[in-house]
């Protein structure tokens, strides 16, 4: 699977998930929670993987939610007046659900992740390693 906000690579028994938005200190955007869930599911589906390492590219692991993204209106979380609390609830529930289901538990939303690539394809993607 191709990810836009992270990198996924395997090496032996280790799967590395790298948050890959170093220009924003790996701040969480709208797609990152779902991509983390999908990457964890990809690692869990690989019998050769025994350990998942979560790391951040660049100088920070993760600075939290990307408040600049949300403040500039480039997000579905921005609403016109009058504010719709149910729209806000659905957005936050989706994000919370992705984070809480990244531990390998199955859920109806798991179907949104495409089938995990073959082992050869997964190992061909690289993630930067820490020194």
Backbone torsions as a table, in degrees:
resi	resn	phi	psi	omega
1	UNK	NA	145.2	177.3
2	UNK	-98.3	135.3	-178.9
3	UNK	-116.3	148.6	179.2
4	UNK	-99.6	-21.7	-176.2
5	UNK	-118.2	3.3	178.3
6	UNK	-151.8	168.2	175.1
7	UNK	-116.6	147.3	177.8
8	UNK	-131.3	130.1	178.6
9	UNK	-148.0	150.4	174.0
10	UNK	-121.0	147.6	175.9
11	UNK	-145.9	106.8	-176.4
12	UNK	63.5	-124.6	-177.2
13	UNK	-91.1	6.5	-174.4
14	UNK	-111.8	129.1	170.0
15	UNK	-105.3	131.2	177.8
16	UNK	-112.0	124.0	173.3
17	UNK	-108.9	118.1	-177.1
18	UNK	-114.3	118.0	173.4
19	UNK	-64.6	124.3	-168.4
20	UNK	-123.0	60.2	171.6
21	UNK	-131.4	57.5	-173.4
22	UNK	-61.1	-29.3	178.4
23	UNK	-65.0	-23.0	177.2
24	UNK	-112.6	22.0	-178.6
25	UNK	55.7	35.3	178.0
26	UNK	58.9	33.7	178.0
27	UNK	-64.1	147.7	-177.3
28	UNK	-76.7	124.2	175.1
29	UNK	-105.9	-169.0	-176.1
30	UNK	-67.0	-28.5	-175.1
31	UNK	-96.1	-20.2	-173.6
32	UNK	-58.7	-45.9	-179.2
33	UNK	-57.1	-43.6	178.8
34	UNK	-66.9	-37.1	178.9
35	UNK	-69.1	-36.7	175.9
36	UNK	-62.2	-44.7	179.1
37	UNK	-59.6	-46.0	-179.7
38	UNK	-63.7	-40.1	179.7
39	UNK	-66.4	-39.2	177.0
40	UNK	-65.2	-41.0	177.5
41	UNK	-63.9	-38.0	177.4
42	UNK	-62.3	-44.9	178.7
43	UNK	-65.3	-41.9	179.5
44	UNK	-64.4	-28.8	179.9
45	UNK	-78.7	-13.2	-178.5
46	UNK	-94.0	108.4	-177.6
47	UNK	-62.3	-21.9	-179.7
48	UNK	-76.8	-20.5	-177.9
49	UNK	-84.1	127.7	178.1
50	UNK	-116.3	-16.7	-177.0
51	UNK	-139.3	138.7	173.2
52	UNK	-114.2	125.3	176.9
53	UNK	-107.3	125.7	176.3
54	UNK	-106.8	124.4	-177.1
55	UNK	-141.1	167.9	177.8
56	UNK	-114.4	141.5	175.7
57	UNK	-77.9	147.8	176.8
58	UNK	81.3	-151.3	-170.7
59	UNK	-89.3	-2.1	-179.0
60	UNK	-135.9	147.5	174.1
61	UNK	-71.5	-60.0	179.4
62	UNK	-165.3	130.2	-177.8
63	UNK	-94.9	10.6	-179.4
64	UNK	95.6	-158.9	179.6
65	UNK	-69.3	146.0	179.9
66	UNK	-78.6	88.5	-175.8
67	UNK	-66.5	-30.3	177.6
68	UNK	-63.8	-43.2	178.3
69	UNK	-57.4	-46.8	-177.4
70	UNK	-72.5	-34.6	-179.5
71	UNK	-71.2	-29.0	-177.4
72	UNK	-85.7	-2.0	174.3
73	UNK	83.5	16.4	179.2
74	UNK	-93.8	29.7	-173.0
75	UNK	-138.6	149.3	175.0
76	UNK	-67.1	-9.2	178.4
77	UNK	-77.1	-12.6	178.6
78	UNK	-84.9	130.4	-178.3
79	UNK	-125.8	152.6	170.9
80	UNK	-81.3	163.3	175.9
81	UNK	-82.4	136.1	4.6
82	UNK	-79.1	144.8	-179.3
83	UNK	-68.9	135.5	179.2
84	UNK	-104.2	103.7	-177.1
85	UNK	-62.9	-29.5	180.0
86	UNK	-70.7	-35.2	176.1
87	UNK	-64.3	-43.9	177.7
88	UNK	-62.1	-43.7	178.8
89	UNK	-59.6	-46.2	-179.4
90	UNK	-61.2	-42.1	179.1
91	UNK	-63.1	-47.2	-179.7
92	UNK	-68.7	-36.5	178.3
93	UNK	-63.7	-41.8	178.7
94	UNK	-59.8	-46.6	-179.0
95	UNK	-65.0	-46.3	178.9
96	UNK	-62.5	-40.1	179.8
97	UNK	-62.3	-43.7	179.3
98	UNK	-61.2	-44.2	179.9
99	UNK	-66.9	-43.1	-176.1
100	UNK	-74.2	-17.5	179.7
101	UNK	-107.2	20.7	177.2
102	UNK	-85.8	0.8	-178.0
103	UNK	-92.3	14.7	176.6
104	UNK	95.5	-1.1	176.5
105	UNK	-71.8	145.6	179.9
106	UNK	-85.2	151.0	178.4
107	UNK	-155.4	163.5	177.7
108	UNK	-59.2	-28.1	-177.8
109	UNK	-74.4	-13.6	-179.3
110	UNK	-59.3	-24.5	-178.5
111	UNK	-64.7	-18.6	-179.4
112	UNK	-72.7	-21.7	176.6
113	UNK	-78.5	132.5	177.7
114	UNK	-73.9	166.9	-179.4
115	UNK	-57.5	141.2	179.5
116	UNK	-62.9	140.2	178.7
117	UNK	-68.9	167.0	178.1
118	UNK	-63.3	160.9	-179.5
119	UNK	-56.8	-39.7	-179.6
120	UNK	-63.9	-40.8	179.4
121	UNK	-68.3	-38.2	-178.8
122	UNK	-66.9	-36.8	-177.6
123	UNK	-79.4	-13.5	-179.3
124	UNK	-79.0	-20.6	176.4
125	UNK	-80.8	140.3	-177.1
126	UNK	-118.5	149.8	174.2
127	UNK	-122.6	144.2	179.2
128	UNK	-64.3	143.9	178.8
129	UNK	-103.6	148.7	178.9
130	UNK	-79.0	144.9	177.2
131	UNK	-97.9	NA	NA
